[in-house]
Amino acid sequence: EVQLVESGGVVVEPGGSLRLSCAASGFTFDDFAMHWVRQAPGKGLEWVSLITWDGGTTYYADSVKGRFTISRDTSKNSLYLQMNSLRSEDSALYYCAKDKGWLTWYFDVWGRGTLVTVSS
Amino acid sequence: QSALTQPAAVSGSPGQSITIPCTGTSSDVGGYNYVSWYQQHPGKAPKLLIYDVNNRPSGVSNRFSGSKSGNTASLTISGLQAEDEAEYYCSSYTSSPTLVFGGGTKLTVL
């Protein structure tokens, strides 16, 4: 079964840092780009970041550029999101999502999400 | 990058058809055929319904269809069923390159 399981979400103070993880299973991790998408409570979806299958290229939403870093570890079938200089507006459920292909910008598998709350 | 524009809510009766529009710009919806639609039930992760404007992934009902004209994409759901009640989001690749979502449309089946 194809599965994505996120972890690492906690309550953190403004200005703090956090690293989210996503464990992938049931598919060949190396073959697909991966994304992070977030959803603030009661709000819509917001794409956050993308990393290509080989980790060689990354893209970010303007709202997180310069503060967040996406990475992947093929040996662990894992995706990460390093989040620095956190703001209250970063509070959201963070989903890990598998690209439908090599790089299609479509998400065919989603995790259940991990909740990040930025508050003092 | 501004969010794509969707109506906040639409409704329809069982068996009817409804259409949800999604309006962007020439830098996203109008410039590329990389438009997709997602369905999200409360408390659940989104599900891919449509990609490349009008293609359905395996397993998605043919009651769901997509189209595009200029800067506006549309999702049509025919033969409405109670289980279609959910939030629907469009998304598009952009020239940045990034991905932008619509604000979401809540579908109520009367």
Chai-1 contact restraints between the chains, C-beta under 6 A:
chainA,res_idxA,chainB,res_idxB,connection_type,confidence,min_distance_angstrom,max_distance_angstrom,comment,restraint_id
A,G44,B,G103,contact,1.0,0.0,6.0,A-B,restraint_1
A,G44,B,G104,contact,1.0,0.0,6.0,A-B,restraint_2
A,L45,B,Y89,contact,1.0,0.0,6.0,A-B,restraint_3
A,L45,B,F101,contact,1.0,0.0,6.0,A-B,restraint_4
A,W47,B,L99,contact,1.0,0.0,6.0,A-B,restraint_5
A,A61,B,T98,contact,1.0,0.0,6.0,A-B,restraint_6
A,W105,B,Y34,contact,1.0,0.0,6.0,A-B,restraint_7
A,W105,B,Y93,contact,1.0,0.0,6.0,A-B,restraint_8
A,W105,B,L99,contact,1.0,0.0,6.0,A-B,restraint_9
A,Y106,B,S36,contact,1.0,0.0,6.0,A-B,restraint_10
A,Y106,B,Y51,contact,1.0,0.0,6.0,A-B,restraint_11
A,D108,B,L48,contact,1.0,0.0,6.0,A-B,restraint_12
A,W110,B,A45,contact,1.0,0.0,6.0,A-B,restraint_13
A,W110,B,P46,contact,1.0,0.0,6.0,A-B,restraint_14
